[in-house]
Amino acid sequence: MTRRVAITQRVMDLADRGERRDALDQEWTPWLAAVDAVPVPVPNRVADVGRFVQELEIDVVVLTGGNDLSHLPGVVQTAPERDATERAVLECAGATGLPVFAVCRGMQMLVHFHGGTVSRVEGHVAQPHALVREGEGDGRLRRGPVNSFHEWGIARDGVPDVLLVWATAPDGTVEAVAHRDLRQVGVMWHPERSTADPVDQALFEWVVAGERP
């Protein structure tokens, strides 16, 4: 049966047209189709996000990349309305048990939401790198290399106790986390931007399946 995926969107500010647009990378549609899922984009200005998600009978939440978290110092590509939307989505997921698959900025939001710290990193913009797997995530993550498109990331001491570290980059920054109790997994690379990797697809399937980390 095809799963329905509530998927968050980046905000694009078109100042010359006086518009702020929600946008979703087209690569997500074929990636999700490969795992028998269909995207249901979540608008960033919906009045009641929790109700929106529940009424559409969503099976899993995907937090996508793009935009910087608004609370970080010196950021310019911010979208406070998206921050609020994703917080509401995570609150809904926590209350209802919906699984969460968080990618790049999505993982940053997941860490921040649970009380962790996001900090600036160097050498992670368009620079693929190896993946150092560890703990219970060892058998569920690809062996690398992974793509990398972020200026902000998570140091090991920025991970809250409620999240387990599943992988790091060679420089020690955290590349994958999993919630200790809930079905919530975050990765800093973009599965949708790479040739479909069966390990990434299997990780998504594992999150949806209902197992605990």
ChimeraX commands (.cxc) that place a marker at each C-alpha (Angstrom):
marker #1 position 0.00,0.00,0.00 radius 0.5
marker #1 position 1.32,3.44,-0.93 radius 0.5
marker #1 position 2.32,5.50,2.11 radius 0.5
marker #1 position 1.39,9.18,2.44 radius 0.5
marker #1 position 4.35,11.38,3.40 radius 0.5
marker #1 position 3.89,14.80,5.00 radius 0.5
marker #1 position 6.95,16.55,3.60 radius 0.5
marker #1 position 8.09,20.03,4.63 radius 0.5
marker #1 position 9.17,22.68,2.14 radius 0.5
marker #1 position 11.84,25.34,1.90 radius 0.5
marker #1 position 10.84,29.01,1.67 radius 0.5
marker #1 position 12.10,31.03,-1.28 radius 0.5
marker #1 position 12.00,34.81,-0.92 radius 0.5
marker #1 position 11.33,36.49,-4.28 radius 0.5
marker #1 position 11.75,40.09,-3.14 radius 0.5
marker #1 position 11.48,41.51,-6.67 radius 0.5
marker #1 position 7.97,40.03,-6.93 radius 0.5
marker #1 position 6.96,40.57,-3.34 radius 0.5
marker #1 position 6.47,36.83,-2.87 radius 0.5
marker #1 position 7.57,34.16,-0.44 radius 0.5
marker #1 position 7.12,30.75,-2.03 radius 0.5
marker #1 position 7.08,27.26,-0.62 radius 0.5
marker #1 position 9.21,24.95,-2.75 radius 0.5
marker #1 position 10.10,21.26,-2.87 radius 0.5
marker #1 position 12.99,19.70,-4.78 radius 0.5
marker #1 position 11.53,17.62,-7.63 radius 0.5
marker #1 position 13.98,14.83,-6.79 radius 0.5
marker #1 position 11.87,13.93,-3.76 radius 0.5
marker #1 position 8.97,12.63,-5.86 radius 0.5
marker #1 position 10.84,9.83,-7.69 radius 0.5
marker #1 position 12.85,9.02,-4.54 radius 0.5
marker #1 position 9.68,8.48,-2.54 radius 0.5
marker #1 position 8.01,6.62,-5.40 radius 0.5
marker #1 position 10.86,4.10,-5.23 radius 0.5
marker #1 position 9.85,3.29,-1.64 radius 0.5
marker #1 position 6.13,3.18,-2.48 radius 0.5
marker #1 position 5.35,6.57,-0.99 radius 0.5
marker #1 position 3.75,9.77,-2.26 radius 0.5
marker #1 position 4.61,13.29,-1.00 radius 0.5
marker #1 position 1.97,15.51,0.57 radius 0.5
marker #1 position 3.67,18.95,0.81 radius 0.5
marker #1 position 3.04,20.80,4.07 radius 0.5
marker #1 position 2.34,24.53,3.49 radius 0.5
marker #1 position 4.32,26.89,5.71 radius 0.5
marker #1 position 1.32,29.13,6.34 radius 0.5
marker #1 position -1.31,26.50,7.25 radius 0.5
marker #1 position -3.23,27.61,10.34 radius 0.5
marker #1 position -3.29,24.30,12.21 radius 0.5
marker #1 position -0.40,22.06,11.19 radius 0.5
marker #1 position -1.31,19.22,13.53 radius 0.5
marker #1 position -4.86,19.05,12.21 radius 0.5
marker #1 position -3.58,19.25,8.62 radius 0.5
marker #1 position -1.32,16.23,9.17 radius 0.5
marker #1 position -3.88,14.15,11.05 radius 0.5
marker #1 position -6.79,14.78,8.68 radius 0.5
marker #1 position -4.73,13.65,5.70 radius 0.5
marker #1 position -4.02,10.29,7.37 radius 0.5
marker #1 position -0.26,10.68,7.04 radius 0.5
marker #1 position 1.99,7.64,7.53 radius 0.5
marker #1 position 5.37,9.34,7.97 radius 0.5
marker #1 position 6.90,12.83,8.18 radius 0.5
marker #1 position 9.92,13.97,6.16 radius 0.5
marker #1 position 11.72,17.18,7.17 radius 0.5
marker #1 position 13.68,18.37,4.14 radius 0.5
marker #1 position 16.72,20.59,3.60 radius 0.5
marker #1 position 17.05,24.28,2.77 radius 0.5
marker #1 position 16.86,27.52,4.79 radius 0.5
marker #1 position 18.80,28.22,7.98 radius 0.5
marker #1 position 17.24,27.98,11.41 radius 0.5
marker #1 position 16.23,31.50,12.37 radius 0.5
marker #1 position 17.76,31.51,15.86 radius 0.5
marker #1 position 21.32,30.93,14.59 radius 0.5
marker #1 position 23.70,33.93,14.60 radius 0.5
marker #1 position 24.45,35.70,11.33 radius 0.5
marker #1 position 22.18,33.63,9.11 radius 0.5
marker #1 position 20.52,35.22,6.09 radius 0.5
marker #1 position 18.41,32.48,4.45 radius 0.5
marker #1 position 15.89,32.27,7.26 radius 0.5
marker #1 position 12.22,31.36,7.28 radius 0.5
marker #1 position 10.59,31.82,10.70 radius 0.5
marker #1 position 7.29,30.53,9.33 radius 0.5
marker #1 position 8.99,27.29,8.33 radius 0.5
marker #1 position 10.60,26.95,11.77 radius 0.5
marker #1 position 7.15,27.26,13.33 radius 0.5
marker #1 position 5.63,24.77,10.89 radius 0.5
marker #1 position 8.30,22.15,11.54 radius 0.5
marker #1 position 8.07,22.58,15.30 radius 0.5
marker #1 position 4.34,21.96,15.04 radius 0.5
marker #1 position 4.92,18.92,12.82 radius 0.5
marker #1 position 7.36,17.46,15.36 radius 0.5
marker #1 position 4.95,18.15,18.22 radius 0.5
marker #1 position 2.25,16.30,16.28 radius 0.5
marker #1 position 4.59,13.40,15.48 radius 0.5
marker #1 position 5.62,13.07,19.12 radius 0.5
marker #1 position 2.01,13.11,20.31 radius 0.5
marker #1 position 0.70,10.64,17.73 radius 0.5
marker #1 position 3.68,8.36,17.20 radius 0.5
marker #1 position 4.19,9.29,13.55 radius 0.5
marker #1 position 7.67,8.31,12.34 radius 0.5
marker #1 position 10.04,11.11,11.27 radius 0.5
marker #1 position 12.81,11.03,8.66 radius 0.5
marker #1 position 14.81,14.28,8.88 radius 0.5
marker #1 position 17.31,15.39,6.21 radius 0.5
marker #1 position 20.07,18.04,6.55 radius 0.5
marker #1 position 18.27,21.15,7.86 radius 0.5
marker #1 position 15.59,18.68,8.94 radius 0.5
marker #1 position 18.11,16.94,11.20 radius 0.5
marker #1 position 19.24,20.33,12.54 radius 0.5
marker #1 position 15.62,21.10,13.41 radius 0.5
marker #1 position 15.19,17.67,15.01 radius 0.5
marker #1 position 18.25,18.23,17.21 radius 0.5
marker #1 position 17.20,21.78,18.10 radius 0.5
marker #1 position 13.62,20.70,18.85 radius 0.5
marker #1 position 14.85,18.13,21.36 radius 0.5
marker #1 position 17.11,20.62,23.14 radius 0.5
marker #1 position 20.39,20.20,21.27 radius 0.5
marker #1 position 22.71,22.79,19.72 radius 0.5
marker #1 position 23.39,23.60,16.08 radius 0.5
marker #1 position 26.73,25.23,15.24 radius 0.5
marker #1 position 28.68,26.38,12.19 radius 0.5
marker #1 position 30.87,23.79,10.45 radius 0.5
marker #1 position 33.65,24.09,7.88 radius 0.5
marker #1 position 34.27,22.04,4.76 radius 0.5
marker #1 position 30.78,20.62,4.34 radius 0.5
marker #1 position 29.51,22.59,1.34 radius 0.5
marker #1 position 29.53,20.49,-1.85 radius 0.5
marker #1 position 32.31,18.32,-0.41 radius 0.5
marker #1 position 31.45,14.60,-0.22 radius 0.5
marker #1 position 33.09,12.73,2.62 radius 0.5
marker #1 position 33.30,9.34,4.30 radius 0.5
marker #1 position 30.80,8.25,6.92 radius 0.5
marker #1 position 32.01,6.90,10.25 radius 0.5
marker #1 position 29.24,4.61,11.45 radius 0.5
marker #1 position 28.84,3.62,15.08 radius 0.5
marker #1 position 26.49,2.14,17.63 radius 0.5
marker #1 position 23.17,0.62,16.61 radius 0.5
marker #1 position 23.19,2.56,13.38 radius 0.5
marker #1 position 26.19,0.62,12.06 radius 0.5
marker #1 position 24.20,-1.85,10.01 radius 0.5
marker #1 position 21.52,0.58,8.83 radius 0.5
marker #1 position 23.62,3.30,7.20 radius 0.5
marker #1 position 25.50,3.36,3.92 radius 0.5
marker #1 position 29.27,2.98,4.08 radius 0.5
marker #1 position 29.90,6.24,2.29 radius 0.5
marker #1 position 30.87,8.51,0.82 radius 0.5
marker #1 position 27.89,10.79,1.40 radius 0.5
marker #1 position 27.08,14.12,-0.18 radius 0.5
marker #1 position 27.32,17.26,1.94 radius 0.5
marker #1 position 25.63,20.65,1.44 radius 0.5
marker #1 position 25.50,22.45,4.77 radius 0.5
marker #1 position 27.22,25.30,6.62 radius 0.5
marker #1 position 25.58,24.41,9.93 radius 0.5
marker #1 position 25.80,21.09,11.70 radius 0.5
marker #1 position 26.00,19.40,15.08 radius 0.5
marker #1 position 29.04,18.76,17.24 radius 0.5
marker #1 position 28.92,15.63,19.36 radius 0.5
marker #1 position 28.45,17.68,22.53 radius 0.5
marker #1 position 25.51,19.43,20.84 radius 0.5
marker #1 position 23.46,16.23,20.67 radius 0.5
marker #1 position 20.78,16.06,23.41 radius 0.5
marker #1 position 20.61,12.96,25.62 radius 0.5
marker #1 position 17.35,11.86,24.03 radius 0.5
marker #1 position 19.13,11.26,20.70 radius 0.5
marker #1 position 21.69,8.56,19.89 radius 0.5
marker #1 position 24.65,9.32,17.61 radius 0.5
marker #1 position 24.63,6.85,14.73 radius 0.5
marker #1 position 27.38,8.31,12.54 radius 0.5
marker #1 position 29.91,11.11,12.27 radius 0.5
marker #1 position 32.00,12.71,9.53 radius 0.5
marker #1 position 35.80,12.28,9.64 radius 0.5
marker #1 position 36.04,15.68,11.38 radius 0.5
marker #1 position 33.86,14.41,14.23 radius 0.5
marker #1 position 30.70,16.35,13.41 radius 0.5
marker #1 position 27.53,14.31,13.72 radius 0.5
marker #1 position 26.01,12.92,10.51 radius 0.5
marker #1 position 23.15,10.72,11.78 radius 0.5
marker #1 position 21.04,10.50,14.93 radius 0.5
marker #1 position 18.11,8.42,16.18 radius 0.5
marker #1 position 15.67,9.08,18.99 radius 0.5
marker #1 position 16.01,6.70,21.94 radius 0.5
marker #1 position 12.27,6.06,22.19 radius 0.5
marker #1 position 10.42,7.53,19.20 radius 0.5
marker #1 position 10.63,6.57,15.54 radius 0.5
marker #1 position 12.70,9.59,14.57 radius 0.5
marker #1 position 15.94,9.43,12.54 radius 0.5
marker #1 position 17.99,12.30,11.13 radius 0.5
marker #1 position 20.77,12.31,8.52 radius 0.5
marker #1 position 22.88,15.25,7.34 radius 0.5
marker #1 position 23.29,14.05,3.75 radius 0.5
marker #1 position 20.63,14.27,1.02 radius 0.5
marker #1 position 19.36,10.82,-0.07 radius 0.5
marker #1 position 17.24,12.46,-2.77 radius 0.5
marker #1 position 20.26,14.10,-4.44 radius 0.5
marker #1 position 22.20,10.91,-4.98 radius 0.5
marker #1 position 21.58,8.00,-7.30 radius 0.5
marker #1 position 18.99,5.95,-5.46 radius 0.5
marker #1 position 20.92,4.11,-2.77 radius 0.5
marker #1 position 19.20,0.92,-1.53 radius 0.5
marker #1 position 20.67,1.44,1.94 radius 0.5
marker #1 position 19.10,4.90,2.25 radius 0.5
marker #1 position 15.82,3.48,0.97 radius 0.5
marker #1 position 16.03,0.62,3.47 radius 0.5
marker #1 position 16.68,3.12,6.28 radius 0.5
marker #1 position 13.51,5.00,5.34 radius 0.5
marker #1 position 11.58,1.73,5.24 radius 0.5
marker #1 position 12.96,0.82,8.67 radius 0.5
marker #1 position 11.81,4.13,10.15 radius 0.5
marker #1 position 8.31,3.67,8.71 radius 0.5
marker #1 position 8.05,0.00,9.73 radius 0.5
marker #1 position 7.47,0.74,13.38 radius 0.5
marker #1 position 10.64,-0.63,14.96 radius 0.5
marker #1 position 12.40,1.29,17.68 radius 0.5
marker #1 position 16.04,2.45,17.40 radius 0.5
marker link #1:1,2 radius 0.2
marker link #1:2,3 radius 0.2
marker link #1:3,4 radius 0.2
marker link #1:4,5 radius 0.2
marker link #1:5,6 radius 0.2
marker link #1:6,7 radius 0.2
marker link #1:7,8 radius 0.2
marker link #1:8,9 radius 0.2
marker link #1:9,10 radius 0.2
marker link #1:10,11 radius 0.2
marker link #1:11,12 radius 0.2
marker link #1:12,13 radius 0.2
marker link #1:13,14 radius 0.2
marker link #1:14,15 radius 0.2
marker link #1:15,16 radius 0.2
marker link #1:16,17 radius 0.2
marker link #1:17,18 radius 0.2
marker link #1:18,19 radius 0.2
marker link #1:19,20 radius 0.2
marker link #1:20,21 radius 0.2
marker link #1:21,22 radius 0.2
marker link #1:22,23 radius 0.2
marker link #1:23,24 radius 0.2
marker link #1:24,25 radius 0.2
marker link #1:25,26 radius 0.2
marker link #1:26,27 radius 0.2
marker link #1:27,28 radius 0.2
marker link #1:28,29 radius 0.2
marker link #1:29,30 radius 0.2
marker link #1:30,31 radius 0.2
marker link #1:31,32 radius 0.2
marker link #1:32,33 radius 0.2
marker link #1:33,34 radius 0.2
marker link #1:34,35 radius 0.2
marker link #1:35,36 radius 0.2
marker link #1:36,37 radius 0.2
marker link #1:37,38 radius 0.2
marker link #1:38,39 radius 0.2
marker link #1:39,40 radius 0.2
marker link #1:40,41 radius 0.2
marker link #1:41,42 radius 0.2
marker link #1:42,43 radius 0.2
marker link #1:43,44 radius 0.2
marker link #1:44,45 radius 0.2
marker link #1:45,46 radius 0.2
marker link #1:46,47 radius 0.2
marker link #1:47,48 radius 0.2
marker link #1:48,49 radius 0.2
marker link #1:49,50 radius 0.2
marker link #1:50,51 radius 0.2
marker link #1:51,52 radius 0.2
marker link #1:52,53 radius 0.2
marker link #1:53,54 radius 0.2
marker link #1:54,55 radius 0.2
marker link #1:55,56 radius 0.2
marker link #1:56,57 radius 0.2
marker link #1:57,58 radius 0.2
marker link #1:58,59 radius 0.2
marker link #1:59,60 radius 0.2
marker link #1:60,61 radius 0.2
marker link #1:61,62 radius 0.2
marker link #1:62,63 radius 0.2
marker link #1:63,64 radius 0.2
marker link #1:64,65 radius 0.2
marker link #1:65,66 radius 0.2
marker link #1:66,67 radius 0.2
marker link #1:67,68 radius 0.2
marker link #1:68,69 radius 0.2
marker link #1:69,70 radius 0.2
marker link #1:70,71 radius 0.2
marker link #1:71,72 radius 0.2
marker link #1:72,73 radius 0.2
marker link #1:73,74 radius 0.2
marker link #1:74,75 radius 0.2
marker link #1:75,76 radius 0.2
marker link #1:76,77 radius 0.2
marker link #1:77,78 radius 0.2
marker link #1:78,79 radius 0.2
marker link #1:79,80 radius 0.2
marker link #1:80,81 radius 0.2
marker link #1:81,82 radius 0.2
marker link #1:82,83 radius 0.2
marker link #1:83,84 radius 0.2
marker link #1:84,85 radius 0.2
marker link #1:85,86 radius 0.2
marker link #1:86,87 radius 0.2
marker link #1:87,88 radius 0.2
marker link #1:88,89 radius 0.2
marker link #1:89,90 radius 0.2
marker link #1:90,91 radius 0.2
marker link #1:91,92 radius 0.2
marker link #1:92,93 radius 0.2
marker link #1:93,94 radius 0.2
marker link #1:94,95 radius 0.2
marker link #1:95,96 radius 0.2
marker link #1:96,97 radius 0.2
marker link #1:97,98 radius 0.2
marker link #1:98,99 radius 0.2
marker link #1:99,100 radius 0.2
marker link #1:100,101 radius 0.2
marker link #1:101,102 radius 0.2
marker link #1:102,103 radius 0.2
marker link #1:103,104 radius 0.2
marker link #1:104,105 radius 0.2
marker link #1:105,106 radius 0.2
marker link #1:106,107 radius 0.2
marker link #1:107,108 radius 0.2
marker link #1:108,109 radius 0.2
marker link #1:109,110 radius 0.2
marker link #1:110,111 radius 0.2
marker link #1:111,112 radius 0.2
marker link #1:112,113 radius 0.2
marker link #1:113,114 radius 0.2
marker link #1:114,115 radius 0.2
marker link #1:115,116 radius 0.2
marker link #1:116,117 radius 0.2
marker link #1:117,118 radius 0.2
marker link #1:118,119 radius 0.2
marker link #1:119,120 radius 0.2
marker link #1:120,121 radius 0.2
marker link #1:121,122 radius 0.2
marker link #1:122,123 radius 0.2
marker link #1:123,124 radius 0.2
marker link #1:124,125 radius 0.2
marker link #1:125,126 radius 0.2
marker link #1:126,127 radius 0.2
marker link #1:127,128 radius 0.2
marker link #1:128,129 radius 0.2
marker link #1:129,130 radius 0.2
marker link #1:130,131 radius 0.2
marker link #1:131,132 radius 0.2
marker link #1:132,133 radius 0.2
marker link #1:133,134 radius 0.2
marker link #1:134,135 radius 0.2
marker link #1:135,136 radius 0.2
marker link #1:136,137 radius 0.2
marker link #1:137,138 radius 0.2
marker link #1:138,139 radius 0.2
marker link #1:139,140 radius 0.2
marker link #1:140,141 radius 0.2
marker link #1:141,142 radius 0.2
marker link #1:142,143 radius 0.2
marker link #1:143,144 radius 0.2
marker link #1:144,145 radius 0.2
marker link #1:145,146 radius 0.2
marker link #1:146,147 radius 0.2
marker link #1:147,148 radius 0.2
marker link #1:148,149 radius 0.2
marker link #1:149,150 radius 0.2
marker link #1:150,151 radius 0.2
marker link #1:151,152 radius 0.2
marker link #1:152,153 radius 0.2
marker link #1:153,154 radius 0.2
marker link #1:154,155 radius 0.2
marker link #1:155,156 radius 0.2
marker link #1:156,157 radius 0.2
marker link #1:157,158 radius 0.2
marker link #1:158,159 radius 0.2
marker link #1:159,160 radius 0.2
marker link #1:160,161 radius 0.2
marker link #1:161,162 radius 0.2
marker link #1:162,163 radius 0.2
marker link #1:163,164 radius 0.2
marker link #1:164,165 radius 0.2
marker link #1:165,166 radius 0.2
marker link #1:166,167 radius 0.2
marker link #1:167,168 radius 0.2
marker link #1:168,169 radius 0.2
marker link #1:169,170 radius 0.2
marker link #1:170,171 radius 0.2
marker link #1:171,172 radius 0.2
marker link #1:172,173 radius 0.2
marker link #1:173,174 radius 0.2
marker link #1:174,175 radius 0.2
marker link #1:175,176 radius 0.2
marker link #1:176,177 radius 0.2
marker link #1:177,178 radius 0.2
marker link #1:178,179 radius 0.2
marker link #1:179,180 radius 0.2
marker link #1:180,181 radius 0.2
marker link #1:181,182 radius 0.2
marker link #1:182,183 radius 0.2
marker link #1:183,184 radius 0.2
marker link #1:184,185 radius 0.2
marker link #1:185,186 radius 0.2
marker link #1:186,187 radius 0.2
marker link #1:187,188 radius 0.2
marker link #1:188,189 radius 0.2
marker link #1:189,190 radius 0.2
marker link #1:190,191 radius 0.2
marker link #1:191,192 radius 0.2
marker link #1:192,193 radius 0.2
marker link #1:193,194 radius 0.2
marker link #1:194,195 radius 0.2
marker link #1:195,196 radius 0.2
marker link #1:196,197 radius 0.2
marker link #1:197,198 radius 0.2
marker link #1:198,199 radius 0.2
marker link #1:199,200 radius 0.2
marker link #1:200,201 radius 0.2
marker link #1:201,202 radius 0.2
marker link #1:202,203 radius 0.2
marker link #1:203,204 radius 0.2
marker link #1:204,205 radius 0.2
marker link #1:205,206 radius 0.2
marker link #1:206,207 radius 0.2
marker link #1:207,208 radius 0.2
marker link #1:208,209 radius 0.2
marker link #1:209,210 radius 0.2
marker link #1:210,211 radius 0.2
marker link #1:211,212 radius 0.2
marker link #1:212,213 radius 0.2
view
